Amino acid sequence: MFREDGAYSGKLKKLEDKEADRRLTVKLQQAVTRFELSERLRVTTLSRLPEEAPWTDAVDPARVATALESFLVEEVPANAPDYDLMAPLGADTIVEFVIQDFGMRSEDGHAGAYLKGYGRMFRVDGRSEMWHRTFDLDAVDQGAPHLDPFKVGKEPELFRLAMTALLDQVADMFVKDMTPKNRKGSAPTGEAAPDTVPSAVTPPAPAPIPPERQLPPGELPDPDA
């Protein structure tokens, strides 16, 4: 992020932009993982779908995770899951959500979160696709308030909150696709058991540190007061 936007060079001072990006990446990974994002998208979307078939007939997510051994998967796997393992569980259709990329970017000193991926629905038998929707959301392009990377460096939870806002947008998009007006026997058209979602609370602002103080290892400069 810092390498792509020179607006922060004065703030970074002697800290190289490449090293600043590395430190910020570590902070973002502390806030949320790809697996957590995918899971929240699943939970949020399911909670907003109508309580009617076929959504009330969904296989328990714990059984799915057990069959696919996906509890600890945090990155996009090199090999696609073996969805044939879903047939013994009684599933004939798969709804898959994939987070391909996420993070922060900045343009002219205005930073924000971004999120890319897709959702799709397909038959287990034959893999014929019934629905596909890509998403590419960028808070900077949307004109969202500036997400100060230096504040994120001190309070990574701010990044989690920003990602939650983007995930909610994707969930609304998916729900609209998967609940067409003519629901009887209709599959959603693309591109045109309740779970709980952990809530995040915005923490108090960190105490300012004198600018003369040397940066601790792995830390970014403090945000402006």
Salt bridges, closest charged atoms under 4 A:
GLU19 OE2 - ARG22 NH2 2.72
GLU19 OE2 - ARG23 NE 2.91
ASP21 OD2 - ARG3 NE 2.96
GLU36 OE1 - ARG160 NH2 3.75
GLU39 OE2 - ARG42 NH2 2.61
GLU52 OE2 - ARG183 NE 2.63
GLU75 OE1 - ARG34 NE 3.12
ASP84 OD1 - ARG127 NH1 3.12
GLU96 OE1 - ARG120 NE 2.60
GLU107 OE1 - ARG105 NH1 3.35
GLU129 OE2 - ARG120 NH1 3.72
GLU129 OE1 - HIS132 ND1 3.44
ASP138 OD2 - ARG105 NE 2.36
ASP141 OD1 - ARG105 NH2 2.93
GLU157 OE2 - ARG160 NE 3.56
ASP168 OD1 - ARG48 NH2 3.52
ASP172 OD1 - ARG48 NH1 2.57
ASP177 OD2 - ARG133 NE 2.77
GLU191 OE1 - ARG133 NH1 3.90
ASP195 OD2 - ARG42 NH2 3.19
GLU219 OE2 - LYS27 NZ 2.79
GLU219 OE1 - LYS154 NZ 3.74
ASP222 OD1 - LYS154 NZ 3.11
ASP224 OD1 - LYS11 NZ 2.83
